[in-house]
Each structure stands twice: as C-alpha cells, then as structure tokens.
Amino acid sequence: MQIKKIQTSQQLKIADQQVEALKRKIAHSQLVDKEIASLPEETRVYEGVGRMFLLMSIPVVRENLAKKKDQAEDKIKTIETNKEYLEKSLKENEQNLRELVLSKQQQR
C-alpha cells in the first residue's frame, strides 16, 4: 500500500509539471500571437517546423498558434481530471494505511 501511495504521489507531481509546461506553452502562443498581430500583413513570417522554418502568411501562423493553444487547454483539462482521480486514490490509500496501522496496534 505504501508503494502505491508513493507512486500516486509521483504521478501527481508529474501531472503538476505537465500542467505548468502547458501553461507556459499557452502563454508563449499568446505572446507570439500578440506580436504578430501588430505586424503589417505583408510582413514575411516564418514558423518553426522541426529543425526548419517555413515561410507562411500571418493569418496561417496565427491560426496555428490558436490551434496549439486550444490543444494545450484540452490537455490541461484531461490532466486535471486525471489528477482528481489520483488525489482520490491517494486519500483512499492513506486511509487504508491508517486503518491497517490501527488494526495492528489494536492486535497488540
């Protein structure tokens, strides 16, 4: 039970880290979108794809940024749901451990 409790705690920490990384990704997308919005339409804009950069129009880049932001928000919702389940599981494990310790103490 204690091992399961430790694993659940680690999974919660990983979920928190993933949420923070996704929030940074959202903030980055919003900042880039804000900067691109202030540029004239005829400005040449490049978007990073893997190890290269592709020339794209500003509306396409802004659309891609919006998609990335939406995907990150969806992932955050999924992680938060999973996190709630993990927290319930952790509380149950803690309660089971307490009951086990109490029953062992009462047997003595």
All heavy atoms as an XYZ file, in Angstrom:
884
protein
N       0.827     -1.205      0.000
C       0.000      0.000      0.000
C       0.864      1.260      0.000
O       0.513      2.235     -0.654
C      -0.901      0.012      1.231
C      -2.093     -0.875      1.138
S      -3.168     -0.577      2.542
C      -4.009     -2.116      2.595
N       1.955      1.188      0.751
C       2.826      2.360      0.822
C       3.488      2.628     -0.534
O       3.630      3.780     -0.934
C       3.883      2.173      1.908
C       4.658      3.438      2.197
C       5.530      3.293      3.432
O       5.682      2.208      3.963
N       6.111      4.391      3.860
N       3.846      1.567     -1.227
C       4.450      1.732     -2.557
C       3.449      2.376     -3.506
O       3.790      3.274     -4.286
C       4.942      0.375     -3.098
C       6.132     -0.105     -2.267
C       5.328      0.477     -4.565
C       6.560     -1.521     -2.574
N       2.192      1.921     -3.423
C       1.146      2.502     -4.270
C       0.947      3.972     -3.941
O       0.747      4.809     -4.829
C      -0.154      1.721     -4.090
C      -1.218      2.097     -5.078
C      -2.423      1.196     -4.970
C      -3.460      1.597     -5.991
N      -4.660      0.767     -5.906
N       1.021      4.309     -2.666
C       0.881      5.705     -2.229
C       2.016      6.555     -2.801
O       1.786      7.662     -3.307
C       0.890      5.764     -0.700
C       0.769      7.164     -0.158
C       0.847      7.169      1.358
C       0.853      8.589      1.835
N       1.921      8.895      2.738
N       3.228      6.030     -2.763
C       4.379      6.761     -3.292
C       4.244      6.955     -4.801
O       4.499      8.043     -5.326
C       5.690      6.024     -2.934
C       5.927      6.104     -1.429
C       6.869      6.617     -3.697
C       7.033      5.196     -0.927
N       3.817      5.906     -5.494
C       3.639      6.004     -6.943
C       2.574      7.035     -7.300
O       2.741      7.821     -8.235
C       3.259      4.638     -7.521
C       4.384      3.646     -7.524
C       3.943      2.261     -7.967
O       2.752      1.945     -7.961
N       4.901      1.429     -8.353
N       1.497      7.049     -6.552
C       0.428      8.017     -6.806
C       0.925      9.437     -6.565
O       0.623     10.352     -7.345
C      -0.791      7.710     -5.915
O      -1.195      6.358     -6.115
C      -1.947      8.629     -6.230
N       1.720      9.624     -5.516
C       2.280     10.958     -5.235
C       3.191     11.401     -6.373
O       3.153     12.574     -6.791
C       3.065     10.933     -3.931
O       2.229     10.633     -2.856
N       3.979     10.483     -6.890
C       4.867     10.819     -8.004
C       4.068     11.170     -9.256
O       4.419     12.107     -9.982
C       5.821      9.656     -8.288
C       6.867      9.467     -7.224
C       7.700      8.211     -7.436
O       7.313      7.320     -8.189
N       8.836      8.142     -6.771
N       2.999     10.437     -9.499
C       2.152     10.732    -10.652
C       1.504     12.106    -10.521
O       1.349     12.831    -11.507
C       1.086      9.657    -10.829
C       1.636      8.329    -11.315
C       0.582      7.245    -11.360
O      -0.434      7.317    -10.681
N       0.827      6.222    -12.168
N       1.138     12.482     -9.302
C       0.570     13.815     -9.071
C       1.602     14.901     -9.370
O       1.274     15.936     -9.974
C       0.068     13.947     -7.639
C      -1.300     13.335     -7.358
C      -1.563     13.271     -5.862
C      -2.387     14.126     -8.050
N       2.846     14.679     -8.944
C       3.905     15.657     -9.222
C       4.142     15.792    -10.718
O       4.299     16.907    -11.234
C       5.203     15.241     -8.528
C       5.183     15.420     -7.041
C       6.487     14.975     -6.412
C       6.415     15.020     -4.903
N       7.659     14.540     -4.277
N       4.133     14.666    -11.424
C       4.321     14.700    -12.875
C       3.175     15.449    -13.536
O       3.393     16.254    -14.447
C       4.445     13.263    -13.432
C       5.777     12.646    -12.986
C       4.333     13.243    -14.954
C       5.893     11.155    -13.256
N       1.958     15.208    -13.077
C       0.791     15.904    -13.634
C       0.917     17.411    -13.417
O       0.614     18.198    -14.324
C      -0.489     15.373    -13.001
N       1.367     17.822    -12.226
C       1.560     19.252    -11.957
C       2.599     19.848    -12.899
O       2.420     20.959    -13.413
C       1.996     19.467    -10.506
C       0.862     19.269     -9.519
O      -0.318     19.408     -9.928
O       1.145     18.974     -8.336
N       3.687     19.119    -13.132
C       4.729     19.602    -14.028
C       4.210     19.737    -15.453
O       4.532     20.705    -16.154
C       5.937     18.668    -13.993
C       6.690     18.698    -12.687
C       7.750     17.604    -12.585
O       7.793     16.696    -13.395
N       8.600     17.705    -11.582
N       3.407     18.764    -15.878
C       2.844     18.827    -17.229
C       1.909     20.025    -17.371
O       1.937     20.714    -18.399
C       2.088     17.534    -17.548
C       2.986     16.337    -17.755
C       2.209     15.050    -17.928
O       1.073     14.936    -17.479
N       2.817     14.075    -18.583
N       1.101     20.270    -16.364
C       0.182     21.413    -16.411
C       0.975     22.717    -16.495
O       0.639     23.611    -17.285
C      -0.769     21.414    -15.189
C      -1.504     22.737    -15.068
C      -1.760     20.264    -15.294
N       2.026     22.839    -15.706
C       2.846     24.059    -15.743
C       3.492     24.245    -17.113
O       3.534     25.363    -17.639
C       3.918     24.025    -14.647
C       3.364     24.206    -13.258
C       2.577     25.484    -13.089
O       3.041     26.562    -13.546
O       1.475     25.427    -12.523
N       3.997     23.162    -17.707
C       4.614     23.252    -19.032
C       3.580     23.671    -20.078
O       3.881     24.505    -20.949
C       5.234     21.911    -19.405
N       2.380     23.131    -19.976
C       1.329     23.507    -20.928
C       0.896     24.957    -20.737
O       0.603     25.655    -21.713
C       0.135     22.561    -20.789
C       0.381     21.134    -21.289
C      -0.743     20.212    -20.854
C       0.527     21.110    -22.800
N       0.866     25.423    -19.505
C       0.515     26.831    -19.252
C       1.574     27.754    -19.848
O       1.244     28.811    -20.397
C       0.369     27.086    -17.749
C      -0.923     26.535    -17.184
C      -1.061     26.829    -15.709
C      -2.356     26.269    -15.148
N      -2.492     26.514    -13.702
N       2.850     27.359    -19.746
C       3.913     28.158    -20.367
C       3.760     28.164    -21.887
O       3.978     29.198    -22.535
C       5.290     27.606    -19.980
C       5.718     27.981    -18.581
C       7.190     27.677    -18.332
N       7.518     26.272    -18.472
C       7.432     25.349    -17.523
N       7.023     25.701    -16.324
N       7.775     24.102    -17.758
N       3.370     27.023    -22.447
C       3.165     26.926    -23.895
C       2.032     27.851    -24.329
O       2.130     28.521    -25.355
C       2.845     25.471    -24.250
C       2.878     25.143    -25.705
C       2.661     23.642    -25.887
C       2.901     23.215    -27.304
N       2.718     21.765    -27.482
N       0.957     27.893    -23.550
C      -0.178     28.774    -23.853
C       0.264     30.236    -23.789
O      -0.054     31.038    -24.672
C      -1.349     28.504    -22.896
C      -1.992     27.147    -23.204
C      -2.394     29.612    -22.971
C      -3.012     26.695    -22.177
N       1.006     30.579    -22.739
C       1.477     31.964    -22.599
C       2.388     32.344    -23.764
O       2.289     33.460    -24.305
C       2.209     32.133    -21.270
N       3.244     31.426    -24.178
C       4.148     31.682    -25.303
C       3.335     31.918    -26.574
O       3.616     32.861    -27.332
C       5.100     30.496    -25.481
C       6.026     30.646    -26.633
N       5.742     30.121    -27.871
C       7.218     31.272    -26.742
C       6.730     30.417    -28.701
N       7.646     31.110    -28.040
N       2.331     31.079    -26.818
C       1.499     31.234    -28.016
C       0.771     32.566    -28.011
O       0.669     33.237    -29.045
C       0.479     30.093    -28.102
O       1.123     28.868    -28.300
N       0.278     32.969    -26.845
C      -0.431     34.247    -26.749
C       0.513     35.422    -27.006
O       0.144     36.377    -27.689
C      -1.085     34.386    -25.373
C      -2.268     33.466    -25.184
C      -2.805     33.469    -23.766
O      -2.093     33.794    -22.820
N      -4.067     33.074    -23.617
N       1.727     35.348    -26.470
C       2.690     36.430    -26.689
C       3.082     36.534    -28.159
O       3.146     37.634    -28.720
C       3.941     36.206    -25.836
C       3.801     36.490    -24.356
C       5.038     36.024    -23.606
C       3.572     37.971    -24.119
N       3.348     35.399    -28.786
C       3.722     35.410    -30.200
C       2.557     35.943    -31.037
O       2.760     36.759    -31.940
C       4.153     33.999    -30.663
C       4.341     33.951    -32.170
C       5.433     33.585    -29.959
N       1.354     35.510    -30.720
C       0.180     35.978    -31.459
C       0.018     37.488    -31.310
O      -0.284     38.188    -32.285
C      -1.073     35.253    -30.970
C      -2.296     35.594    -31.791
O      -2.197     35.543    -33.038
O      -3.338     35.918    -31.198
N       0.233     37.992    -30.114
C       0.116     39.435    -29.872
C       1.146     40.209    -30.704
O       0.826     41.240    -31.294
C       0.311     39.711    -28.382
C       0.146     41.146    -27.991
C       0.336     41.322    -26.500
C       0.275     42.770    -26.108
N       0.562     42.973    -24.684
N       2.369     39.690    -30.747
C       3.415     40.363    -31.519
C       3.118     40.305    -33.021
O       3.309     41.285    -33.729
C       4.781     39.722    -31.231
C       5.320     40.030    -29.859
C       5.596     41.505    -29.650
O       6.119     42.165    -30.575
O       5.285     42.005    -28.571
N       2.663     39.158    -33.486
C       2.372     39.006    -34.917
C       1.192     39.877    -35.320
O       1.155     40.421    -36.424
C       2.117     37.521    -35.265
C       3.425     36.754    -35.181
C       1.524     37.368    -36.650
C       3.280     35.268    -35.406
N       0.222     40.037    -34.431
C      -0.953     40.849    -34.738
C      -0.582     42.305    -34.993
O      -1.270     43.001    -35.755
C      -1.964     40.754    -33.597
N       0.510     42.742    -34.388
C       0.906     44.146    -34.558
C       1.703     44.376    -35.843
O       1.981     45.517    -36.192
C       1.725     44.597    -33.349
O       2.947     43.888    -33.299
N       2.051     43.295    -36.549
C       2.824     43.435    -37.784
C       1.916     43.733    -38.978
O       0.764     43.298    -39.004
C       3.593     42.140    -38.075
C       4.651     41.724    -37.062
C       5.198     40.345    -37.418
C       5.762     42.741    -36.991
N       2.440     44.441    -39.967
C       1.651     44.649    -41.195
C       1.433     43.311    -41.926
O       2.244     42.397    -41.804
C       2.526     45.572    -42.041
C       3.616     46.050    -41.161
C       3.701     45.145    -39.987
N       0.364     43.212    -42.679
C       0.002     41.961    -43.357
C       1.064     41.481    -44.343
O       1.211     40.294    -44.573
C      -1.330     42.118    -44.090
C      -2.537     42.037    -43.201
C      -2.751     40.650    -42.605
O      -2.563     39.647    -43.303
O      -3.127     40.593    -41.428
N       1.809     42.391    -44.951
C       2.781     41.995    -45.974
C       4.119     41.520    -45.381
O       5.022     41.149    -46.111
C       3.030     43.135    -46.971
C       3.664     44.383    -46.383
C       2.648     45.331    -45.745
O       1.441     45.106    -45.838
O       3.105     46.302    -45.132
N       4.238     41.527    -44.070
C       5.471     41.093    -43.412
C       5.692     39.606    -43.635
O       4.779     38.802    -43.543
C       5.409     41.371    -41.896
O       5.113     42.745    -41.698
C       6.702     41.022    -41.213
N       6.948     39.249    -43.928
C       7.301     37.839    -44.112
C       7.467     37.204    -42.736
O       8.204     37.691    -41.895
C       8.583     37.718    -44.913
C       8.431     38.261    -46.324
C       9.741     38.268    -47.048
N      10.256     36.908    -47.195
C      10.554     36.335    -48.348
N      10.404     37.018    -49.453
N      11.009     35.110    -48.397
N       6.764     36.114    -42.524
C       6.769     35.449    -41.227
C       7.158     33.994    -41.441
O       6.695     33.339    -42.371
C       5.373     35.522    -40.565
C       5.374     34.832    -39.225
C       4.934     36.959    -40.410
N       8.030     33.506    -40.565
C       8.464     32.118    -40.639
C       7.995     31.383    -39.385
O       8.022     31.929    -38.291
C       9.991     32.042    -40.721
C      10.541     32.608    -42.004
C      10.846     33.961    -42.112
C      10.734     31.793    -43.108
C      11.345     34.485    -43.284
C      11.233     32.304    -44.287
C      11.534     33.649    -44.371
O      12.020     34.160    -45.545
N       7.574     30.137    -39.600
C       7.154     29.312    -38.469
C       8.086     28.119    -38.379
O       8.408     27.477    -39.379
C       5.710     28.844    -38.657
C       5.208     28.046    -37.474
C       3.732     27.698    -37.577
O       3.140     27.894    -38.646
O       3.189     27.227    -36.572
N       8.524     27.832    -37.147
C       9.421     26.705    -36.941
C       8.679     25.386    -37.035
O       7.663     25.181    -36.390
N       9.200     24.494    -37.879
C       8.643     23.151    -38.030
C       9.809     22.185    -37.902
O      10.608     22.045    -38.824
C       7.947     22.973    -39.396
C       7.378     21.567    -39.520
C       6.873     24.016    -39.601
N       9.912     21.545    -36.738
C      11.049     20.658    -36.522
C      12.341     21.447    -36.504
O      12.506     22.385    -35.731
N      13.237     21.105    -37.419
C      14.533     21.789    -37.478
C      14.576     22.881    -38.534
O      15.629     23.453    -38.800
C      15.628     20.778    -37.798
C      15.883     19.802    -36.711
C      16.990     18.887    -37.156
N      17.642     18.292    -36.025
C      18.698     17.533    -36.101
N      19.237     17.284    -37.277
N      19.238     17.018    -35.032
N      13.465     23.148    -39.161
C      13.481     24.149    -40.227
C      12.397     25.196    -40.000
O      11.550     25.049    -39.123
C      13.275     23.468    -41.578
C      11.947     22.802    -41.752
S      11.893     22.013    -43.360
C      10.256     21.358    -43.328
N      12.456     26.225    -40.796
C      11.473     27.299    -40.737
C      10.789     27.413    -42.092
O      11.445     27.366    -43.128
C      12.144     28.632    -40.384
C      12.718     28.652    -39.005
C      14.040     28.308    -38.790
C      11.932     28.982    -37.929
C      14.562     28.314    -37.508
C      12.443     28.997    -36.646
C      13.768     28.657    -36.437
N       9.472     27.551    -42.072
C       8.701     27.681    -43.301
C       8.101     29.074    -43.394
O       7.573     29.596    -42.411
C       7.570     26.648    -43.334
C       7.980     25.178    -43.358
C       6.747     24.287    -43.268
C       8.750     24.866    -44.622
N       8.164     29.640    -44.585
C       7.549     30.939    -44.836
C       6.045     30.747    -44.916
O       5.551     29.914    -45.677
C       8.079     31.534    -46.144
C       7.488     32.872    -46.572
C       7.815     33.947    -45.550
C       8.009     33.253    -47.946
N       5.307     31.492    -44.091
C       3.847     31.380    -44.057
C       3.247     32.767    -43.935
O       3.908     33.706    -43.516
C       3.396     30.528    -42.873
C       3.832     29.107    -42.947
S       3.087     28.178    -41.618
C       3.673     26.558    -42.001
N       1.975     32.849    -44.259
C       1.281     34.125    -44.103
C       0.915     34.310    -42.628
O       0.800     33.348    -41.870
C       0.026     34.159    -44.978
O      -0.897     33.193    -44.525
N       0.720     35.535    -42.246
C       0.400     35.856    -40.851
C      -0.892     35.183    -40.389
O      -0.924     34.610    -39.298
C       0.372     37.389    -40.637
C       1.805     37.933    -40.732
C      -0.251     37.745    -39.295
C       1.921     39.424    -40.597
N      -1.970     35.187    -41.180
C      -3.192     34.515    -40.714
C      -2.997     33.009    -40.455
O      -3.549     32.461    -39.496
C      -4.198     34.742    -41.843
C      -3.709     35.951    -42.553
C      -2.223     35.923    -42.424
N      -2.189     32.361    -41.284
C      -1.935     30.925    -41.095
C      -1.163     30.695    -39.801
O      -1.484     29.790    -39.023
C      -1.172     30.333    -42.306
C      -0.738     28.905    -42.030
C      -2.032     30.394    -43.555
N      -0.167     31.520    -39.541
C       0.624     31.381    -38.322
C      -0.259     31.624    -37.095
O      -0.194     30.877    -36.113
C       1.837     32.345    -38.329
C       2.555     32.327    -36.994
C       2.797     31.973    -39.450
N      -1.095     32.644    -37.163
C      -1.990     32.933    -36.033
C      -2.982     31.799    -35.813
O      -3.298     31.454    -34.668
C      -2.728     34.254    -36.263
C      -1.769     35.454    -36.221
C      -2.478     36.753    -36.298
N      -3.112     36.990    -34.994
C      -4.046     37.894    -34.791
N      -4.463     38.659    -35.777
N      -4.564     38.055    -33.600
N      -3.465     31.203    -36.901
C      -4.387     30.065    -36.790
C      -3.677     28.872    -36.131
O      -4.248     28.206    -35.267
C      -4.891     29.679    -38.183
C      -5.886     28.540    -38.178
C      -6.349     28.202    -39.588
O      -6.503     29.126    -40.406
O      -6.546     27.011    -39.851
N      -2.440     28.626    -36.538
C      -1.670     27.528    -35.939
C      -1.417     27.775    -34.446
O      -1.480     26.848    -33.640
C      -0.341     27.331    -36.672
C      -0.530     26.767    -38.063
O      -1.573     26.213    -38.389
N       0.485     26.917    -38.896
N      -1.151     29.011    -34.098
C      -0.946     29.348    -32.684
C      -2.235     29.123    -31.888
O      -2.196     28.617    -30.761
C      -0.479     30.797    -32.539
C       0.957     31.083    -32.983
C       1.193     32.587    -33.018
C       1.948     30.406    -32.069
N      -3.360     29.488    -32.470
C      -4.648     29.279    -31.792
C      -4.917     27.788    -31.601
O      -5.407     27.364    -30.539
C      -5.771     29.925    -32.592
N      -4.578     26.977    -32.614
C      -4.757     25.528    -32.502
C      -3.880     24.955    -31.388
O      -4.330     24.123    -30.599
C      -4.425     24.841    -33.825
C      -5.474     24.995    -34.887
C      -5.051     24.289    -36.168
C      -6.024     24.560    -37.295
N      -5.581     23.933    -38.560
N      -2.626     25.406    -31.346
C      -1.714     24.931    -30.297
C      -2.247     25.294    -28.916
O      -2.197     24.491    -27.986
C      -0.316     25.538    -30.482
C       0.463     24.947    -31.615
C       1.834     25.611    -31.721
C       2.588     25.145    -32.936
N       3.896     25.820    -33.066
N      -2.766     26.501    -28.799
C      -3.318     26.961    -27.524
C      -4.525     26.113    -27.125
O      -4.638     25.679    -25.975
C      -3.709     28.428    -27.640
C      -4.278     29.018    -26.392
C      -4.674     30.471    -26.616
C      -5.638     30.877    -25.557
N      -6.803     31.567    -26.038
N      -5.409     25.850    -28.078
C      -6.599     25.037    -27.798
C      -6.216     23.608    -27.397
O      -6.796     23.035    -26.477
C      -7.533     25.004    -29.005
C      -8.188     26.349    -29.281
O      -8.215     27.193    -28.354
O      -8.664     26.562    -30.419
N      -5.247     23.039    -28.101
C      -4.794     21.689    -27.777
C      -4.206     21.634    -26.369
O      -4.455     20.695    -25.612
C      -3.761     21.199    -28.794
C      -4.343     20.881    -30.151
C      -3.277     20.567    -31.189
O      -2.087     20.800    -30.974
N      -3.702     20.051    -32.335
N      -3.423     22.642    -26.025
C      -2.824     22.684    -24.686
C      -3.908     22.809    -23.616
O      -3.827     22.151    -22.569
C      -1.834     23.848    -24.591
N      -4.928     23.623    -23.870
C      -6.026     23.765    -22.908
C      -6.787     22.453    -22.739
O      -7.169     22.093    -21.628
C      -6.967     24.885    -23.341
C      -6.365     26.269    -23.171
C      -7.205     27.374    -23.775
O      -8.154     27.075    -24.546
O      -6.908     28.547    -23.487
N      -7.000     21.738    -23.843
C      -7.667     20.434    -23.758
C      -6.834     19.439    -22.952
O      -7.370     18.680    -22.136
C      -7.935     19.869    -25.157
C      -9.003     20.640    -25.910
O      -9.780     21.382    -25.262
O      -9.070     20.500    -27.151
N      -5.534     19.447    -23.175
C      -4.658     18.548    -22.418
C      -4.677     18.881    -20.933
O      -4.649     17.991    -20.092
C      -3.225     18.614    -22.949
C      -3.009     17.873    -24.240
C      -1.551     17.919    -24.666
C      -1.333     17.233    -25.993
N       0.081     17.294    -26.409
N      -4.717     20.174    -20.628
C      -4.775     20.587    -19.220
C      -6.049     20.055    -18.572
O      -6.014     19.543    -17.446
C      -4.681     22.127    -19.090
C      -3.258     22.591    -19.376
C      -5.125     22.584    -17.704
C      -3.079     24.088    -19.405
N      -7.177     20.153    -19.285
C      -8.438     19.640    -18.741
C      -8.341     18.141    -18.487
O      -8.790     17.646    -17.444
C      -9.593     19.933    -19.699
C      -9.990     21.387    -19.753
C     -11.082     21.617    -20.769
C     -11.360     23.107    -20.928
N     -12.324     23.375    -22.013
N      -7.749     17.415    -19.424
C      -7.593     15.970    -19.275
C      -6.699     15.637    -18.087
O      -7.021     14.753    -17.283
C      -6.990     15.366    -20.562
O      -7.812     15.703    -21.666
C      -6.860     13.860    -20.455
N      -5.604     16.360    -17.963
C      -4.669     16.117    -16.859
C      -5.326     16.447    -15.530
O      -5.137     15.728    -14.540
C      -3.364     16.915    -17.069
C      -2.582     16.325    -18.249
C      -2.507     16.905    -15.814
C      -1.400     17.166    -18.690
N      -6.092     17.531    -15.485
C      -6.777     17.910    -14.244
C      -7.776     16.830    -13.822
O      -7.901     16.526    -12.638
C      -7.483     19.261    -14.403
C      -6.552     20.446    -14.524
C      -5.775     20.750    -13.263
O      -6.208     20.364    -12.169
O      -4.707     21.384    -13.383
N      -8.486     16.264    -14.795
C      -9.428     15.183    -14.491
C      -8.685     13.979    -13.922
O      -9.102     13.392    -12.916
C     -10.200     14.771    -15.759
O     -10.853     15.917    -16.280
C     -11.216     13.689    -15.451
N      -7.586     13.629    -14.565
C      -6.774     12.509    -14.100
C      -6.188     12.809    -12.721
O      -6.097     11.920    -11.865
C      -5.658     12.213    -15.103
C      -4.912     10.946    -14.788
O      -5.463     10.015    -14.226
N      -3.645     10.911    -15.145
N      -5.836     14.054    -12.502
C      -5.267     14.462    -11.219
C      -6.289     14.309    -10.090
O      -5.939     13.873     -8.988
C      -4.804     15.914    -11.327
C      -3.760     16.322    -10.337
C      -3.231     17.686    -10.720
C      -3.165     18.536     -9.496
N      -2.736     19.880     -9.743
N      -7.538     14.646    -10.371
C      -8.598     14.473     -9.364
C      -8.733     13.005     -8.983
O      -8.865     12.672     -7.802
C      -9.932     15.004     -9.901
C      -9.997     16.503    -10.017
C     -11.273     16.971    -10.692
O     -12.196     16.150    -10.891
O     -11.341     18.166    -11.033
N      -8.683     12.138     -9.989
C      -8.756     10.701     -9.730
C      -7.563     10.256     -8.874
O      -7.728      9.489     -7.922
C      -8.794      9.924    -11.050
C      -8.577      8.445    -10.873
C      -9.592      7.630    -10.389
C      -7.355      7.867    -11.171
C      -9.397      6.279    -10.208
C      -7.145      6.511    -10.996
C      -8.172      5.721    -10.517
O      -7.960      4.381    -10.334
N      -6.380     10.736     -9.200
C      -5.180     10.366     -8.445
C      -5.256     10.858     -6.997
O      -4.826     10.158     -6.075
C      -3.929     10.923     -9.124
C      -3.512     10.267    -10.439
C      -2.382     11.053    -11.092
C      -3.107      8.823    -10.232
N      -5.799     12.065     -6.807
C      -5.929     12.595     -5.448
C      -6.892     11.743     -4.623
O      -6.637     11.476     -3.451
C      -6.387     14.057     -5.492
C      -5.302     15.002     -5.967
C      -5.794     16.407     -6.234
O      -7.031     16.628     -6.302
O      -4.940     17.299     -6.384
N      -8.003     11.322     -5.249
C      -8.938     10.439     -4.543
C      -8.257      9.126     -4.185
O      -8.410      8.612     -3.071
C     -10.168     10.151     -5.410
C     -11.135     11.284     -5.511
C     -12.319     10.886     -6.384
C     -13.265     12.037     -6.621
N     -14.385     11.644     -7.498
N      -7.508      8.598     -5.121
C      -6.802      7.339     -4.902
C      -5.774      7.491     -3.777
O      -5.634      6.600     -2.930
C      -6.107      6.902     -6.197
O      -5.347      5.753     -5.985
N      -5.078      8.614     -3.753
C      -4.091      8.867     -2.707
C      -4.762      8.938     -1.339
O      -4.272      8.352     -0.364
C      -3.339     10.171     -2.999
C      -2.240     10.560     -2.027
C      -1.118      9.531     -2.043
C      -1.696     11.930     -2.376
N      -5.888      9.626     -1.252
C      -6.615      9.723      0.023
C      -7.085      8.352      0.488
O      -6.997      8.021      1.677
C      -7.799     10.682     -0.101
C      -7.389     12.130     -0.161
C      -8.584     13.037     -0.285
C      -8.136     14.486     -0.426
N      -9.277     15.399     -0.575
N      -7.572      7.538     -0.454
C      -8.007      6.192     -0.101
C      -6.838      5.353      0.406
O      -6.969      4.611      1.387
C      -8.662      5.508     -1.302
C     -10.019      6.060     -1.656
C     -10.588      5.441     -2.930
O     -10.015      4.451     -3.437
O     -11.607      5.954     -3.405
N      -5.701      5.472     -0.264
C      -4.516      4.724      0.167
C      -4.066      5.156      1.561
O      -3.695      4.316      2.388
C      -3.365      4.903     -0.829
C      -3.578      4.132     -2.102
O      -4.289      3.129     -2.117
N      -2.973      4.599     -3.173
N      -4.083      6.464      1.798
C      -3.694      6.959      3.124
C      -4.651      6.440      4.195
O      -4.227      6.026      5.279
C      -3.663      8.485      3.134
C      -2.511      9.076      2.364
C      -2.585     10.578      2.248
O      -3.646     11.178      2.573
O      -1.581     11.176      1.822
N      -5.941      6.461      3.882
C      -6.934      5.967      4.829
C      -6.748      4.474      5.085
O      -6.809      4.020      6.238
C      -8.353      6.242      4.309
C      -9.436      5.872      5.290
C      -9.394      6.685      6.574
O      -8.949      7.827      6.594
N      -9.835      6.088      7.651
N      -6.498      3.718      4.043
C      -6.274      2.282      4.202
C      -5.029      2.003      5.043
O      -5.021      1.087      5.871
C      -6.143      1.600      2.839
C      -7.447      1.544      2.090
O      -8.517      1.654      2.688
N      -7.377      1.380      0.782
N      -3.985      2.793      4.838
C      -2.766      2.623      5.641
C      -3.041      2.936      7.115
O      -2.568      2.223      8.006
C      -1.644      3.517      5.116
C      -0.826      2.958      3.963
C       0.106      4.025      3.406
C      -0.039      1.748      4.391
N      -3.793      4.002      7.357
C      -4.130      4.350      8.744
C      -4.925      3.216      9.414
O      -4.649      2.849     10.554
C      -4.959      5.640      8.790
C      -4.143      6.884      8.610
C      -4.965      8.133      8.906
N      -4.321      9.267      8.304
C      -4.730      9.912      7.213
N      -5.835      9.536      6.594
N      -4.063     10.930      6.726
N      -5.902      2.699      8.680
C      -6.707      1.606      9.224
C      -5.853      0.371      9.496
O      -6.028     -0.302     10.513
C      -7.843      1.262      8.256
C      -8.917      2.325      8.187
C      -9.958      2.020      7.122
O      -9.902      0.931      6.503
O     -10.833      2.878      6.905
N      -4.918      0.090      8.616
C      -4.040     -1.059      8.792
C      -3.158     -0.883     10.024
O      -3.005     -1.803     10.835
C      -3.175     -1.256      7.542
C      -2.227     -2.448      7.542
C      -3.026     -3.743      7.573
C      -1.343     -2.405      6.317
N      -2.612      0.318     10.188
C      -1.767      0.591     11.353
C      -2.585      0.492     12.634
O      -2.139     -0.099     13.625
C      -1.095      1.983     11.223
C      -0.452      2.414     12.525
C      -0.079      1.974     10.093
N      -3.794      1.061     12.620
C      -4.648      0.988     13.810
C      -5.016     -0.451     14.146
O      -5.011     -0.845     15.320
C      -5.915      1.824     13.605
C      -5.750      3.339     13.697
C      -7.061      4.033     13.344
C      -5.296      3.752     15.080
N      -5.330     -1.243     13.136
C      -5.692     -2.650     13.416
C      -4.501     -3.412     13.958
O      -4.658     -4.269     14.830
C      -6.237     -3.303     12.142
O      -5.234     -3.459     11.186
N      -3.313     -3.130     13.477
C      -2.103     -3.803     14.003
C      -1.835     -3.385     15.451
O      -1.434     -4.183     16.261
C      -0.877     -3.466     13.121
C      -0.927     -4.034     11.739
C      -0.771     -5.522     11.757
C      -0.763     -6.046     10.338
N      -0.625     -7.487     10.270
N      -2.052     -2.092     15.725
C      -1.830     -1.615     17.095
C      -2.862     -2.221     18.060
O      -2.535     -2.511     19.208
C      -1.908     -0.080     17.142
C      -0.710      0.589     16.521
C      -0.853      2.109     16.509
O      -1.934      2.642     16.762
N       0.243      2.796     16.186
N      -4.072     -2.386     17.613
C      -5.115     -2.950     18.469
C      -4.904     -4.439     18.707
O      -5.317     -4.960     19.733
C      -6.496     -2.700     17.847
C      -6.891     -1.249     17.886
C      -8.214     -1.005     17.164
O      -8.778     -1.913     16.580
N      -8.698      0.236     17.226
N      -4.246     -5.099     17.779
C      -3.984     -6.519     17.954
C      -2.926     -6.765     19.034
O      -2.889     -7.815     19.629
C      -3.528     -7.151     16.635
C      -4.633     -7.297     15.627
C      -4.144     -7.868     14.315
O      -2.962     -8.085     14.116
N      -5.078     -8.096     13.388
N      -2.083     -5.811     19.288
C      -1.016     -5.972     20.274
C      -1.518     -5.786     21.631
O      -2.205     -5.690     22.364
C       0.096     -4.954     20.025
C       0.839     -5.256     18.752
C       1.970     -4.289     18.595
N       2.638     -4.561     17.315
C       3.542     -3.796     16.803
N       3.933     -2.719     17.412
N       4.103     -4.101     15.683
